[in-house]
C-alpha cells in the first residue's frame, strides 16, 4: 500500500517540496535582511526606549511594505492543500473506478482508506509544521515592530494554528470527495467549506475563547500610560472602545467625543456645524466639559499574554474537527454499498 500511495501522489509531493524549497530560500534571504535593517537603522534601540519611533517605523514599513502581498497567499495555502491533496484522494478513485480493483484484493476497505489517510495526513503534518516554523521565524522582526499578534493575517500564519488549518482542510477534502465522488465538484466544495469555517471562527468565535477584560479610566487624566492606553502597544487585542458617563452609561460607541452629547450638557460648546468653539483664558472648553461631566474611556480587550493560549485553543478546535471528519470517512468507507 505504501508503494501504491507514493506512486499515486508522488507528483503532488514533489510540487509541494519544490514550493517549500522556494519559500525557504525567500525566507532565508529576506528574514535576515529585515533583521539587519531593524537593528542598523536604530529602530531596535528606539523600540526598547519610551521614545516616539514613528519616523523610524514609517521608514521600515515603506521598505518592506511589498511583503504584504504574501499574506493572502500564505493564508490560502492550507485551503489549497485541502483542495489539491484532500479532495482528489478518494474522489478520483471513485470517479475513475480504481477503487474496485483495490477492494477486490487482500487489502480490506478499512486498511485501504486508513493507509491513504495516514500517508497524506503524515505529509500534511510535516508540511504544515515546516511552513509554520518558517513563517514564525521569518516574521519575528515584523511582530517586534508591530505588536498586533491577534489580527488576521498575523495570528493565522504564526505558531501552531497553520498546522490545524492544514489538517482540517485535508480532512474536509477527503470527506467531501468521498461523499461527492467527483474530483472537480469536491475541490470546489472543499474550498467553499474551508472558507466558511475559517470566517465563522475568525470573525465570530475567536474573540470569545476566553472572557475579555475591561478597563475604565477617566478621559481627562495626566497618566495616559494607565488603563486602556497601556493596553495599546503591548500586543493586546482591542475588541471595543466606548465613552461612558459618570454613571457608566455609554454615550459614544467606538470611543472619542460625541460633540452632540457635549453641546447638550455644556452651553459654551455649540452643536456640531453651528458655531466655532471659543477658547477663553487659555482653557479648552471641550476638555473642561469632559472633565466636568466625568466622562470615562472604556476598553474591552484580550490581554497579549493570552496569545499562546488562543493558539492552542484554535489548534485544538481544528484538530478535533479534522479527527471527527477522518473518523467519519473511515466509517463511511467501511459501510459503503459501493
C-alpha positions as CSV (number, residue, x, y, z in Angstrom):
1,X,0.0,0.0,0.0
2,X,2.8,2.4,0.8
3,X,4.3,2.0,-2.6
4,X,1.0,2.4,-4.3
5,X,0.2,5.6,-2.3
6,X,3.6,7.0,-3.2
7,X,3.1,6.3,-6.9
8,X,-0.3,7.9,-6.9
9,X,0.7,11.1,-5.1
10,X,4.4,11.5,-5.8
11,X,3.7,14.4,-8.2
12,X,1.9,16.3,-5.5
13,X,4.7,15.6,-3.0
14,X,7.4,16.8,-5.5
15,X,5.5,20.0,-6.3
16,X,4.9,20.7,-2.6
17,X,8.6,20.0,-1.7
18,X,9.7,22.4,-4.5
19,X,7.3,25.1,-3.4
20,X,8.6,24.7,0.2
21,X,12.1,24.9,-1.1
22,X,11.4,28.2,-2.9
23,X,9.8,29.7,0.3
24,X,12.8,28.5,2.4
25,X,15.2,30.4,0.1
26,X,13.0,33.5,0.1
27,X,12.7,33.4,3.9
28,X,16.4,32.8,4.3
29,X,17.3,35.9,2.3
30,X,14.6,38.4,3.3
31,X,14.4,37.4,7.0
32,X,18.0,38.3,7.9
33,X,17.7,41.4,5.7
34,X,14.7,42.7,7.7
35,X,16.5,41.9,11.0
36,X,19.6,43.8,9.8
37,X,17.6,46.9,8.8
38,X,15.7,46.7,12.1
39,X,19.0,46.9,14.1
40,X,21.1,49.1,11.9
41,X,18.5,51.8,11.5
42,X,18.3,52.3,15.2
43,X,14.7,51.1,15.3
44,X,15.6,48.2,17.7
45,X,17.1,50.6,20.2
46,X,14.2,53.1,19.9
47,X,11.6,50.3,20.4
48,X,13.3,49.4,23.7
49,X,13.0,53.0,24.9
50,X,9.9,55.1,25.6
51,X,10.6,57.5,22.7
52,X,8.3,58.1,19.7
53,X,9.6,55.8,16.9
54,X,7.1,56.9,14.3
55,X,9.6,58.1,11.7
56,X,11.8,55.0,12.0
57,X,8.7,52.8,11.9
58,X,7.4,54.5,8.8
59,X,10.8,54.1,7.1
60,X,10.9,50.4,8.0
61,X,7.3,49.8,6.8
62,X,8.0,51.7,3.5
63,X,10.9,49.4,2.8
64,X,9.1,46.2,3.5
65,X,5.6,47.1,2.7
66,X,5.8,45.0,-0.5
67,X,5.8,41.8,1.7
68,X,2.1,42.5,2.5
69,X,1.1,40.8,-0.8
70,X,2.4,37.5,0.7
71,X,-0.2,37.5,3.5
72,X,-3.2,36.4,1.2
73,X,-1.0,33.8,-0.4
74,X,0.1,32.3,2.9
75,X,-3.5,32.4,4.2
76,X,-4.9,30.2,1.3
77,X,-2.1,27.6,1.4
78,X,-3.9,25.3,3.8
79,X,-7.0,25.6,1.7
80,X,-5.0,24.7,-1.5
81,X,-3.5,21.7,0.2
82,X,-7.0,20.5,1.1
83,X,-8.3,21.2,-2.5
84,X,-5.4,19.5,-4.3
85,X,-4.4,16.8,-1.9
86,X,-7.5,16.0,0.2
87,X,-10.4,16.3,-2.3
88,X,-8.9,14.0,-5.0
89,X,-7.7,11.4,-2.6
90,X,-10.9,9.3,-2.6
91,X,-12.9,11.2,-5.2
92,X,-10.5,10.3,-8.0
93,X,-10.7,6.6,-7.0
94,X,-14.5,6.7,-7.2
95,X,-14.6,8.8,-10.4
96,X,-12.2,6.5,-12.3
97,X,-13.4,3.3,-10.7
98,X,-10.0,2.2,-9.5
99,X,-11.4,1.6,-6.0
100,X,-12.9,-1.6,-7.3
101,X,-9.5,-3.2,-8.0
102,X,-8.2,-2.2,-4.6
103,X,-11.3,-3.6,-2.8
104,X,-11.1,-7.0,-4.5
105,X,-7.5,-7.6,-3.3
106,X,-6.4,-8.9,0.1
107,X,-6.4,-5.3,1.4
108,X,-9.6,-4.5,3.4
109,X,-11.6,-1.3,2.8
110,X,-10.6,-0.1,6.3
111,X,-6.9,-0.8,5.7
112,X,-7.1,0.9,2.3
113,X,-8.6,4.1,3.5
114,X,-6.6,4.3,6.7
115,X,-3.3,3.8,4.8
116,X,-4.2,6.5,2.3
117,X,-5.3,8.9,5.0
118,X,-2.2,8.2,7.1
119,X,0.1,8.7,4.2
120,X,-1.4,12.0,3.2
121,X,-2.0,13.1,6.8
122,X,1.6,12.5,7.8
123,X,2.9,14.5,4.8
124,X,0.4,17.2,5.7
125,X,1.5,17.5,9.3
126,X,5.2,17.6,8.2
127,X,4.4,20.3,5.6
128,X,2.3,22.4,7.9
129,X,4.9,22.2,10.7
130,X,7.8,23.3,8.5
131,X,5.7,26.1,6.9
132,X,4.5,27.4,10.3
133,X,8.1,27.2,11.7
134,X,9.5,29.1,8.7
135,X,6.8,31.9,8.9
136,X,7.1,32.2,12.6
137,X,10.9,32.6,12.4
138,X,10.7,34.9,9.4
139,X,8.1,37.3,10.9
140,X,9.8,37.8,14.2
141,X,11.0,41.3,13.2
142,X,7.6,42.3,11.8
143,X,6.0,41.3,15.0
144,X,8.6,43.2,17.1
145,X,7.8,46.4,15.2
146,X,4.0,45.8,15.3
147,X,2.6,44.1,18.3
148,X,-0.8,43.3,16.9
149,X,-0.3,39.5,17.1
150,X,-4.0,38.7,17.2
151,X,-5.0,40.4,14.0
152,X,-6.0,38.2,11.0
153,X,-3.0,37.7,8.7
154,X,-0.6,37.5,11.6
155,X,-2.3,35.2,14.2
156,X,-3.3,32.9,11.4
157,X,0.2,32.5,10.0
158,X,2.3,32.0,13.1
159,X,2.6,29.5,15.8
160,X,0.8,26.2,15.6
161,X,-2.5,27.1,14.1
162,X,-1.4,26.7,10.4
163,X,-0.9,23.0,11.2
164,X,-4.5,22.8,12.4
165,X,-5.8,24.6,9.4
166,X,-4.0,22.3,7.1
167,X,-5.2,19.1,8.8
168,X,-8.8,20.4,8.7
169,X,-8.5,21.3,5.1
170,X,-7.2,17.8,4.2
171,X,-9.9,16.1,6.3
172,X,-12.6,18.2,4.8
173,X,-11.4,17.5,1.3
174,X,-11.3,13.7,1.9
175,X,-14.8,13.6,3.3
176,X,-16.4,15.8,0.6
177,X,-14.5,13.9,-2.1
178,X,-15.9,10.6,-0.7
179,X,-19.4,12.0,-0.5
180,X,-19.5,13.7,-3.9
181,X,-17.4,11.2,-5.8
182,X,-16.3,13.7,-8.4
183,X,-12.9,15.5,-8.3
184,X,-13.8,19.0,-9.5
185,X,-17.0,19.4,-7.6
186,X,-15.3,18.1,-4.5
187,X,-12.5,20.6,-4.9
188,X,-14.9,23.5,-5.2
189,X,-16.9,22.3,-2.2
190,X,-13.7,21.9,-0.1
191,X,-12.6,25.5,-0.9
192,X,-16.0,26.9,0.0
193,X,-16.4,24.8,3.2
194,X,-13.0,25.7,4.4
195,X,-13.6,29.4,3.8
196,X,-16.9,29.3,5.6
197,X,-15.5,27.6,8.7
198,X,-12.5,29.9,8.8
199,X,-14.6,33.1,8.5
200,X,-17.0,31.9,11.2
201,X,-14.2,31.1,13.7
202,X,-12.1,34.1,12.9
203,X,-14.8,36.7,12.9
204,X,-17.3,35.4,15.4
205,X,-15.8,32.8,17.7
206,X,-12.1,33.5,18.3
207,X,-12.7,36.6,20.4
208,X,-14.8,34.6,22.8
209,X,-12.2,31.8,23.5
210,X,-11.7,33.5,26.9
211,X,-13.7,36.2,28.7
212,X,-12.4,39.6,27.6
213,X,-11.1,42.1,30.2
214,X,-12.4,45.6,30.5
215,X,-10.7,48.8,31.8
216,X,-12.4,52.1,32.6
217,X,-10.4,55.3,33.3
218,X,-11.2,59.0,33.2
219,X,-10.8,60.5,29.8
220,X,-9.0,63.5,31.3
221,X,-6.1,62.1,33.2
222,X,-2.4,63.1,33.4
223,X,-1.3,59.5,33.4
224,X,-2.1,58.3,29.9
225,X,0.0,55.2,30.3
226,X,-2.6,53.5,32.5
227,X,-5.8,51.7,31.8
228,X,-6.8,51.2,28.1
229,X,-4.0,53.5,26.9
230,X,-1.5,51.0,28.3
231,X,-3.2,48.1,26.5
232,X,-2.1,49.6,23.2
233,X,1.3,48.6,22.1
234,X,1.7,45.6,24.3
235,X,0.1,43.1,21.9
236,X,-3.4,43.3,23.4
237,X,-6.3,42.6,21.1
238,X,-8.7,45.6,21.4
239,X,-12.3,44.3,20.9
240,X,-14.2,47.5,21.6
241,X,-13.9,51.0,22.9
242,X,-16.7,53.2,24.3
243,X,-17.1,56.5,26.1
244,X,-19.1,56.3,29.3
245,X,-20.6,59.0,31.5
246,X,-20.0,59.1,35.3
247,X,-22.9,56.6,35.9
248,X,-21.4,54.0,33.5
249,X,-23.8,54.5,30.6
250,X,-22.4,54.5,27.0
251,X,-22.5,58.0,25.5
252,X,-20.3,57.3,22.4
253,X,-19.6,53.9,20.9
254,X,-16.1,53.4,19.4
255,X,-14.6,55.9,21.8
256,X,-13.9,59.5,21.4
257,X,-16.1,62.5,21.9
258,X,-19.8,62.8,20.9
259,X,-20.0,66.5,20.3
260,X,-23.8,66.4,20.1
261,X,-23.8,65.0,23.7
262,X,-21.3,67.6,24.9
263,X,-23.2,70.5,23.4
264,X,-26.4,69.4,25.2
265,X,-24.6,69.5,28.5
266,X,-22.2,72.3,28.1
267,X,-23.7,75.6,26.9
268,X,-20.3,77.1,25.8
269,X,-19.9,74.3,23.2
270,X,-22.1,74.8,20.1
271,X,-23.9,72.0,18.4
272,X,-22.0,70.3,15.5
273,X,-21.9,72.6,12.5
274,X,-23.5,75.6,14.3
275,X,-20.5,77.5,15.5
276,X,-16.9,77.7,16.5
277,X,-15.6,76.8,19.9
278,X,-14.1,79.8,21.6
279,X,-11.1,79.2,23.8
280,X,-11.3,81.6,26.8
281,X,-8.5,82.2,29.2
282,X,-6.3,79.5,27.6
283,X,-8.7,76.7,28.6
284,X,-10.1,74.3,26.1
285,X,-13.9,74.3,26.7
286,X,-14.2,70.8,25.3
287,X,-11.7,69.3,27.8
288,X,-13.2,71.3,30.6
289,X,-16.7,69.9,29.7
290,X,-15.3,66.4,29.5
291,X,-13.7,66.8,32.9
292,X,-16.9,68.3,34.4
293,X,-19.1,65.6,33.1
294,X,-16.7,62.9,34.3
295,X,-16.5,61.0,31.0
296,X,-14.6,57.8,31.1
297,X,-12.8,55.7,28.4
298,X,-13.8,52.0,28.4
299,X,-11.6,49.5,26.6
300,X,-12.6,45.8,26.1
301,X,-9.6,43.6,25.2
302,X,-7.9,40.3,25.2
303,X,-4.5,40.6,27.0
304,X,-1.4,39.9,24.9
305,X,-0.2,37.2,27.3
306,X,-3.1,35.0,26.1
307,X,-1.7,34.7,22.6
308,X,-0.3,31.2,23.0
309,X,-3.5,30.1,24.9
310,X,-5.5,31.2,22.0
311,X,-3.1,29.4,19.6
312,X,-3.6,26.1,21.4
313,X,-7.4,26.6,21.7
314,X,-7.8,27.3,18.0
315,X,-5.4,24.5,17.0
316,X,-7.4,22.1,19.2
317,X,-10.7,23.1,17.6
318,X,-9.4,22.4,14.1
319,X,-7.6,19.2,15.2
320,X,-10.9,17.9,16.7
321,X,-12.8,18.8,13.6
322,X,-10.2,17.0,11.5
323,X,-10.2,13.9,13.6
324,X,-14.0,13.8,13.5
325,X,-14.1,14.1,9.7
326,X,-11.5,11.5,9.2
327,X,-13.3,9.1,11.6
328,X,-16.5,9.7,9.6
329,X,-14.6,9.0,6.3
330,X,-13.3,5.6,7.6
331,X,-16.7,4.6,8.9
332,X,-18.4,5.6,5.7
333,X,-16.0,3.6,3.5
334,X,-16.4,0.5,5.8
335,X,-20.2,0.7,5.5
336,X,-20.3,1.8,1.9
337,X,-22.5,-0.1,-0.5
338,X,-20.2,0.5,-3.5
